[in-house]
Amino acid sequence: MKIKWIKTIVAVIFYGICYVHAETVIVDVKGEVELEGFNCSKTNSVLIKKACYKSEESYLLVQIKDNWFQHCAVEQKKYDALMSARSFNRFYNDEIKGRFSCYH
């Protein structure tokens, strides 16, 4: 009986460590988006909490407070500039917001 419990504990620990479930977020207008395959980074901004970028699709998700917004056809260099900007808020408002609509 003791060996069975040990095997169970080892299995739970092994699968618990190996299995990582991707975070799913609710994006404004689009609905649920799974963040698997995205490069996500938290920011030190008061408004912009996190930015996630999927380079294969040039697809940017930005979390502003508790809301997620999507931006399409965003070049890698634009995402890199956002992440290295002195002011995330200013860069986002000046360079991204309203410029990369996913609805053409």
ABEGO torsion letter per residue (X at the ends): XAAAAAAAAAAAAAAAAABBBBBBBBBBGAEBBBABGBBBBBBABAABABBBBBAAAGBBBBBBEABBBBBBGBBAAAAAAAAABABAAAAAAAAABGABBABX
